[in-house]
Amino acid sequence: MLQAGQNIKAIRELKNFTQDYVASHLNMSVPNYSNIETGKTDVTLTRLQQIAEVLQIDYLQIIRLNRTEIFNAASNGKSESTHISQHEMGSELIRQLQIKDEQINRLLAIVERSNS
């Protein structure tokens, strides 16, 4: 689950949440939460859903987040362009998360209308 842990960390950092913030919302210690992000501890589906709730995203976004595609510009190797690429990649990830959040909100609205 190392990839999931890396994705959780990336999303958490993009949302400017600290490990302490997420861990406290999960009622767990920071070291235990850190072990999830570093892949030292496997995360259950239930825990993954809880983490996603704190991060305000769908848990499938954590699993399906393809950092290779989003961060493909980082393979350049030049320190200056890598710095720029990392900034651009962060912007792209934020944009992708916003798109997903909008899609989820639209689907929720459709479900609410159909239940009325």
C-alpha positions as CSV (number, residue, x, y, z in Angstrom):
1,M,0.0,0.0,0.0
2,L,3.0,2.3,-0.4
3,Q,1.4,4.0,-3.4
4,A,-1.8,4.7,-1.5
5,G,0.3,6.1,1.4
6,Q,2.2,8.4,-1.0
7,N,-1.0,9.5,-2.6
8,I,-2.5,10.2,0.8
9,K,0.5,12.3,1.7
10,A,0.4,14.2,-1.6
11,I,-3.3,15.0,-1.2
12,R,-2.9,16.0,2.5
13,E,0.0,18.4,1.7
14,L,-1.9,19.9,-1.2
15,K,-4.8,20.6,1.1
16,N,-2.4,22.1,3.6
17,F,-3.4,19.6,6.3
18,T,-0.8,18.5,8.8
19,Q,-0.3,14.9,9.9
20,D,-1.4,16.0,13.4
21,Y,-4.7,17.4,11.9
22,V,-5.5,14.2,10.0
23,A,-4.4,11.9,12.8
24,S,-6.5,13.7,15.4
25,H,-9.6,13.4,13.1
26,L,-8.9,9.7,12.8
27,N,-8.4,9.3,16.6
28,M,-5.0,7.9,16.1
29,S,-1.4,8.9,17.0
30,V,0.7,10.9,14.6
31,P,3.4,8.1,14.4
32,N,0.7,5.6,13.5
33,Y,-0.7,7.9,10.9
34,S,2.8,8.6,9.6
35,N,3.3,4.8,9.2
36,I,0.3,4.7,6.8
37,E,1.8,7.5,4.6
38,T,5.2,5.8,4.5
39,G,3.7,2.4,3.7
40,K,5.0,0.8,7.0
41,T,1.4,0.0,7.9
42,D,-1.1,-1.4,5.5
43,V,-4.4,0.5,5.4
44,T,-7.7,-1.2,5.5
45,L,-10.5,-0.2,3.2
46,T,-12.4,1.2,6.2
47,R,-9.4,3.3,7.3
48,L,-8.9,4.4,3.7
49,Q,-12.5,5.6,3.6
50,Q,-12.0,7.5,6.9
51,I,-8.8,9.1,5.6
52,A,-10.6,10.2,2.4
53,E,-13.4,11.7,4.5
54,V,-10.9,13.8,6.4
55,L,-9.2,14.8,3.2
56,Q,-12.7,15.6,1.7
57,I,-12.3,13.4,-1.3
58,D,-13.6,10.0,-2.5
59,Y,-11.4,7.1,-1.4
60,L,-11.1,5.9,-5.0
61,Q,-9.2,9.1,-5.8
62,I,-6.5,7.9,-3.4
63,I,-6.3,4.5,-5.0
64,R,-6.5,5.7,-8.6
65,L,-4.4,8.8,-8.4
66,N,-1.7,8.2,-11.0
67,R,1.2,10.4,-9.9
68,T,3.3,9.2,-12.9
69,E,0.9,10.8,-15.4
70,I,0.4,14.0,-13.3
71,F,4.0,14.3,-12.4
72,N,5.6,13.3,-15.7
73,A,7.4,16.5,-16.1
74,A,9.6,15.7,-13.1
75,S,11.7,13.2,-15.1
76,N,13.6,16.1,-16.8
77,G,16.4,15.9,-14.2
78,K,17.5,19.6,-14.2
79,S,17.2,21.1,-10.8
80,E,15.7,24.4,-11.9
81,S,13.2,22.8,-14.3
82,T,12.4,20.1,-11.7
83,H,11.5,22.8,-9.3
84,I,9.2,24.4,-11.9
85,S,7.8,21.0,-12.8
86,Q,7.0,20.2,-9.2
87,H,5.1,23.5,-8.9
88,E,3.3,22.8,-12.1
89,M,2.5,19.3,-11.0
90,G,1.1,20.5,-7.7
91,S,-1.1,22.9,-9.6
92,E,-2.3,20.1,-11.9
93,L,-3.1,17.8,-9.0
94,I,-5.1,20.5,-7.3
95,R,-7.0,21.1,-10.6
96,Q,-7.7,17.4,-10.9
97,L,-9.0,17.2,-7.3
98,Q,-11.2,20.2,-7.9
99,I,-12.7,18.6,-11.0
100,K,-13.4,15.4,-9.1
101,D,-15.0,17.4,-6.2
102,E,-17.3,19.1,-8.8
103,Q,-18.2,15.8,-10.3
104,I,-19.1,14.4,-6.9
105,N,-21.2,17.4,-6.1
106,R,-23.1,17.1,-9.4
107,L,-23.7,13.4,-8.8
108,L,-25.0,14.1,-5.3
109,A,-27.4,16.7,-6.6
110,I,-28.7,14.2,-9.2
111,V,-29.2,11.6,-6.4
112,E,-31.0,14.2,-4.2
113,R,-33.3,15.2,-7.1
114,S,-34.1,11.6,-7.9
115,N,-34.9,10.9,-4.2
116,S,-37.3,13.8,-4.0
